[in-house]
Structures are given as structure tokens and as C-alpha cells.
């Protein structure tokens, strides 16, 4: 057997599709995805602050964009990403202490952070839209 | 079990081959905690600012307490997101050159966002608008 054959016939370690999908797998990758979304979105934060520092015309432009249909959709999504990532951080703080790592507990914490992020996002937007 | 090549001091310090020990992990958690506190305050601030005219917004953002809070938040976020995305790059980008390019751009991005935000906050706080 040549070395090329050996390489081709080598057993591979099981990949993602082999495993039964679990809540912990979802929150793990979603924590990364929301982290990256929040990372990109800091441009909006910097832009908003810069607009406020530039003058009323620029600030009105940014406020108008934020309050437009597409702006509200982006901000709603951004709020959810922030809530999910924040609750994910709290989840990691809990796991850091060694608690909640058992079979039912870890899935319960994962599902709680998903549900909690949706509840917090809707709650914030209800408050926000009432104030606005 | 200690290797004769490892001095007792090195073992006690526990900083490993990168001489950083668990600093990356620690910083991620530390800034995660400070983000949690600072961004909670920021969300309350945003709700309080909703629908207000420009002069009100600038006056509130320029209040010393608010301005310092925002400065801390922006720096905390910049550090947290830089080291967070650094791990993502290290995990997924395997080409040596491309990986280092991504790591450099990641640092530039975090510093740029931080610098623009800090500049804006200071300009407002010092009454230059």
C-alpha cells in the first residue's frame, strides 16, 4: 500500500452530522454567530455617537435611518443578538463555577437562555415603542 | 512528573509557552462582566433618549457621569470583541499568512471603532457641539 492509499483509507473522526442535535450545540454556535454580528454592529454604535458629536443635521439623518422600517428591523435583530449573547455570557459564568453541567441541567440552561433572549427582546421593544 | 527542563519557578507561575497563562480567558470573562453592567446602563440610557430632540440628547450624553460610563463601555466592548473574534479567526482560518492578516485587521477594527467612539464622546462631553 502506498502512502497515498494509507492517507485515503485513514479512519476519520466523526463530524457534526454524526451527532444528535442538542440545545447546547445550538447555543454554542449561536453565541459565536451573535458575537460576530454584534462585532460588526459596533459600527452603528460608533456612527450614532459620531453623528451626535457632529451636529443636528447628521444626527437627524442617523435617527431617521434608525427609525425607518429597515432600521427598526436591523435594530430589533441587533437587540436579540445582544440579549442572547449577554445571557450566553451569564450561562458561561454559571458553567465556570462547575454548576449546571449535568445532562438535564445543561440543556435546561441552554433552552432558558434561548427563551429568555426572546422574552427580553420583546419586553425591551414594547417599552421602547411605548416611550418613543 | 515535572520535566527536568522546567524550573520550579516556571511551574509555579504556570504561564505556559505563550507566557500568558489564562490571561485571555480571564480578560474575556472580566470584560464580559463589565459589558453586562455597562451595556445594561446604556440600554436604560437609550430608552431615556428615545424621541428626544438633538439638544437634549447631546446634553445628556455630555453629562460627566454618562460620558465616563460610555467611555468605559466602549473600551470594554472593544477589548472583549477583539479577543473574542481573535479566537474565531484562530479556529477557522488555518492558512498562516491569511490568519495573521485577519488577526491584524481584527485589532485595527477594534481600535478604530473604539477610537471613533471615544473621540465622539469626548467631543460631546467637552461641549464642542
HADDOCK unambig.tbl for C-alpha pairs under 7 A between the chains (distance, minus, plus):
assign (segid A and resid 36 and name CA) (segid B and resid 85 and name CA) 6.99 0.50 0.50
assign (segid A and resid 39 and name CA) (segid B and resid 81 and name CA) 6.12 0.50 0.50
assign (segid A and resid 42 and name CA) (segid B and resid 113 and name CA) 6.97 0.50 0.50
assign (segid A and resid 43 and name CA) (segid B and resid 113 and name CA) 6.50 0.50 0.50
assign (segid A and resid 46 and name CA) (segid B and resid 113 and name CA) 6.11 0.50 0.50
assign (segid A and resid 46 and name CA) (segid B and resid 116 and name CA) 6.20 0.50 0.50
assign (segid A and resid 46 and name CA) (segid B and resid 117 and name CA) 4.90 0.50 0.50
assign (segid A and resid 49 and name CA) (segid B and resid 117 and name CA) 6.16 0.50 0.50
assign (segid A and resid 49 and name CA) (segid B and resid 120 and name CA) 5.70 0.50 0.50
assign (segid A and resid 49 and name CA) (segid B and resid 121 and name CA) 6.76 0.50 0.50
assign (segid A and resid 50 and name CA) (segid B and resid 117 and name CA) 6.71 0.50 0.50
assign (segid A and resid 50 and name CA) (segid B and resid 120 and name CA) 4.96 0.50 0.50
assign (segid A and resid 52 and name CA) (segid B and resid 58 and name CA) 6.53 0.50 0.50
assign (segid A and resid 53 and name CA) (segid B and resid 120 and name CA) 5.21 0.50 0.50
assign (segid A and resid 53 and name CA) (segid B and resid 123 and name CA) 6.16 0.50 0.50
assign (segid A and resid 53 and name CA) (segid B and resid 124 and name CA) 5.43 0.50 0.50
assign (segid A and resid 53 and name CA) (segid B and resid 129 and name CA) 6.06 0.50 0.50
assign (segid A and resid 54 and name CA) (segid B and resid 129 and name CA) 6.71 0.50 0.50
assign (segid A and resid 55 and name CA) (segid B and resid 129 and name CA) 6.41 0.50 0.50
assign (segid A and resid 56 and name CA) (segid B and resid 54 and name CA) 6.00 0.50 0.50
assign (segid A and resid 86 and name CA) (segid B and resid 36 and name CA) 6.65 0.50 0.50
assign (segid A and resid 89 and name CA) (segid B and resid 32 and name CA) 6.70 0.50 0.50
assign (segid A and resid 128 and name CA) (segid B and resid 47 and name CA) 5.81 0.50 0.50
assign (segid A and resid 131 and name CA) (segid B and resid 50 and name CA) 6.73 0.50 0.50
assign (segid A and resid 132 and name CA) (segid B and resid 50 and name CA) 5.21 0.50 0.50
assign (segid A and resid 132 and name CA) (segid B and resid 51 and name CA) 5.16 0.50 0.50
